[in-house]
Amino acid sequence: MGARRKARELALQMLYQHDMSGNAPEMIVSTFEDLQKSKPNTREFATKIFKGTVENLEKIDGMIVQQADNWRIERMAVVDRNLIRMAIYEFLYENDTPKLVIIDEAIEIAKRFGTQKSSQFINGILDGILKRYNLAS
């Protein structure tokens, strides 16, 4: 597994924890053992994605609400919701990764942490977001 995939998985776990506990991002980062044991570049990328997603949550969730007709964010599976949030953060703020790679990464992580239907659901939402906001590149 590549450093970026590992970082995204760690970011997802921190977003999950944040979503469920409401704890401050700094506290989650400082107490997440798997993150602390990671290589510096993995730790740095994971923290950047996690904090960036949390800081832009309102904007990101607004985009999801626009795209996900008939789906309230709170009704989405926690893993799915946070993978979508993370990918949108990367679409908007991490321009060094191609958009289709970001979607592919989200789908692969969903296969590991989500349900059987997660990857299809996530792919549909993210693909729609790219088209709706003209983010494809």
C-alpha positions as CSV (number, residue, x, y, z in Angstrom):
1,M,0.0,0.0,0.0
2,G,1.3,3.4,-0.9
3,A,2.0,6.2,1.5
4,R,-0.9,8.3,0.1
5,R,-3.4,5.4,0.5
6,K,-2.3,4.8,4.0
7,A,-2.6,8.6,4.7
8,R,-6.1,8.6,3.3
9,E,-7.1,5.6,5.5
10,L,-5.7,7.4,8.5
11,A,-7.6,10.6,7.6
12,L,-10.8,8.6,7.2
13,Q,-10.4,7.0,10.6
14,M,-9.8,10.5,12.2
15,L,-12.9,11.9,10.3
16,Y,-14.9,9.0,11.6
17,Q,-13.8,9.6,15.1
18,H,-14.5,13.4,14.7
19,D,-17.9,12.7,13.3
20,M,-18.9,10.3,16.1
21,S,-17.3,12.1,19.1
22,G,-17.2,15.7,18.1
23,N,-13.7,16.0,19.6
24,A,-11.4,18.8,18.5
25,P,-9.2,17.9,15.5
26,E,-6.1,18.7,17.5
27,M,-7.0,16.2,20.2
28,I,-7.8,13.5,17.7
29,V,-4.5,14.0,15.9
30,S,-2.5,14.0,19.1
31,T,-4.1,10.9,20.5
32,F,-4.4,8.7,17.4
33,E,-1.7,6.1,17.9
34,D,-1.7,4.8,14.3
35,L,-1.0,8.3,13.0
36,Q,1.8,8.9,15.5
37,K,3.5,5.6,14.4
38,S,3.3,6.5,10.7
39,K,6.2,7.9,8.6
40,P,6.4,11.7,8.7
41,N,5.1,12.2,5.1
42,T,2.2,9.9,5.7
43,R,1.4,11.6,9.0
44,E,1.6,15.0,7.3
45,F,-0.7,14.2,4.4
46,A,-3.2,12.4,6.6
47,T,-3.4,15.4,9.0
48,K,-3.7,17.9,6.2
49,I,-6.6,16.0,4.6
50,F,-8.3,15.5,8.0
51,K,-8.0,19.1,9.2
52,G,-8.7,20.5,5.8
53,T,-11.9,18.5,5.5
54,V,-13.1,19.5,9.0
55,E,-12.2,23.2,8.3
56,N,-14.2,23.2,5.1
57,L,-17.1,20.9,6.3
58,E,-19.8,23.4,5.8
59,K,-18.9,24.0,2.1
60,I,-18.3,20.4,1.4
61,D,-21.5,19.2,3.0
62,G,-23.4,21.9,1.0
63,M,-22.0,20.4,-2.2
64,I,-23.0,16.8,-1.1
65,V,-26.5,18.0,-0.2
66,Q,-26.8,19.6,-3.7
67,Q,-25.7,16.4,-5.4
68,A,-27.3,13.7,-3.2
69,D,-31.0,14.0,-4.0
70,N,-33.1,12.2,-1.6
71,W,-30.1,11.5,0.8
72,R,-29.7,13.5,4.0
73,I,-26.1,13.6,5.1
74,E,-27.0,12.2,8.5
75,R,-28.6,9.2,6.9
76,M,-25.5,8.2,5.0
77,A,-23.2,5.5,6.4
78,V,-20.5,7.3,8.4
79,V,-17.7,5.7,6.4
80,D,-19.3,6.7,3.1
81,R,-20.1,10.2,4.2
82,N,-16.5,10.8,5.4
83,L,-14.9,9.3,2.3
84,I,-17.1,11.6,0.1
85,R,-16.1,14.6,2.3
86,M,-12.4,13.7,2.1
87,A,-12.5,13.3,-1.7
88,I,-14.3,16.6,-2.2
89,Y,-11.7,18.3,0.0
90,E,-9.0,16.8,-2.3
91,F,-10.9,17.9,-5.4
92,L,-11.0,21.5,-4.2
93,Y,-7.7,21.9,-2.4
94,E,-5.2,19.3,-3.4
95,N,-4.5,20.0,-7.1
96,D,-1.5,17.7,-7.4
97,T,-3.7,14.6,-7.5
98,P,-5.8,13.9,-10.6
99,K,-9.6,13.9,-9.9
100,L,-10.1,10.3,-11.2
101,V,-7.3,9.1,-8.9
102,I,-9.0,10.7,-6.0
103,I,-12.3,8.9,-6.9
104,D,-10.4,5.6,-7.4
105,E,-8.8,5.9,-4.0
106,A,-12.1,6.6,-2.3
107,I,-13.6,3.6,-4.0
108,E,-10.7,1.3,-3.0
109,I,-10.8,2.5,0.6
110,A,-14.6,2.0,0.6
111,K,-14.1,-1.6,-0.4
112,R,-12.0,-2.0,2.7
113,F,-14.0,0.0,5.3
114,G,-17.5,0.4,3.8
115,T,-20.4,-1.9,2.9
116,Q,-21.0,-3.8,-0.3
117,K,-22.8,-0.9,-1.8
118,S,-20.4,1.8,-0.6
119,S,-18.1,2.0,-3.6
120,Q,-21.0,2.4,-6.1
121,F,-22.7,5.0,-4.0
122,I,-19.5,7.0,-3.5
123,N,-18.6,6.7,-7.1
124,G,-22.0,8.1,-8.1
125,I,-21.9,11.1,-5.8
126,L,-18.3,12.0,-6.6
127,D,-18.7,11.7,-10.3
128,G,-21.8,13.9,-10.1
129,I,-19.9,16.5,-8.0
130,L,-17.1,16.6,-10.7
131,K,-19.7,17.3,-13.4
132,R,-22.0,19.6,-11.4
133,Y,-19.1,21.9,-10.3
134,N,-17.0,21.5,-13.5
135,L,-14.1,20.1,-11.5
136,A,-13.0,17.4,-13.9
137,S,-9.5,17.9,-15.2
